[in-house]
Amino acid sequence: MLRFIIYRILQAIPVLLVVISATFILIRMAPGGPFDAEKAVSPYVLEKLNERYNLNAPLPEQLFDYISGIIKGDFGPSFKFPTRSVTEMIATGLPITFELAFYAMLVALLIGITAGLVAAIRPNTAQDYVPMSVAMIGICMPSFLMGPILVLIFGIWLEWLPVSGWGYSAGDKILPAITLGSTYAAYIARLTRGGMLEVLSQDYIRTARAKGLPTRTIIFKHALKGGLLPVVSFLGPAIAGLLSGSFVVETIFQIPGLGRFYVQAAFNRDYTMIMGTTIFFSMLIIFFNLISDIIAAYLNPRIKLGGEG
């Protein structure tokens, strides 16, 4: 297991370098600059600003200096908020984004696993078709559409729940969590159904049925652990996706998380903030993929981990 972890970490290094280089170059290729939206300044002041942030150096030199800073743990200062560092802003928004992702994952697991189990118990019946059809709708409906629909129904028409903020009033975390978790609930439902159907067709399950064990016991004691293996493998990318994909939901519901900072940085052409959050999200994706692989290998020893001979 240790060899596998080291192998994956070594694999992650060139991936991060490619992400850093590609993001760095693409940002510099975009029209405009970080100071274009500010009040018009003299060429002398603009030159000094570019010199202050090393923007007048050749692009390879800028990239090398930036990677050197990252190795030292320094993502640089924010161009939009020069008194605050990118690391400080990430630390400010990350707890809120983590909390939103946690609630969204609870929603996804509760709805997804329940729907998948219900569908798998009686395949090719109405009990199967209805939840899977709803799951397909959930997969096809993006969060930027789901969010406004929920706001319209539960916030404006019914006036049951608040439509913005985070932690300021009762119930303001419900709609964002459902909006972010609904798509992943749909994927989990389909994965649970597929995994359970495969396990329920195994010989040891038929033996358990022949012994007269109740369906509840067969499902929860014998089949559930193996049936949820596809879900466990999906959790790593799902958690990373919840964290990195929260910027749409945070913008819709005015949540002061890391995703909203990312959107603001894009509009403000805040180079260092865009770079810092992109790198941070990339690291989260790599980390949670690694965790999901380890858990899947623990639940199923027959899985051979990559990098192990």
MOTAZI-V998842 format. One record per helix or strand of 3 or more residues. SS is the DSSP state (H for helix, E for strand). FROM is the first residue (numbers start at 1). TO is the last residue. If there is no record, write none. Layout:
BEGIN
((SS | FROM | TO) (SS | FROM | TO))
END
This chain:
BEGIN
((H | 2 | 29) (H | 43 | 52) (H | 59 | 71) (H | 86 | 121) (H | 126 | 140) (H | 143 | 157) (H | 174 | 200) (H | 203 | 210) (H | 215 | 227) (H | 229 | 244) (H | 246 | 252) (H | 258 | 268) (H | 271 | 299))
END
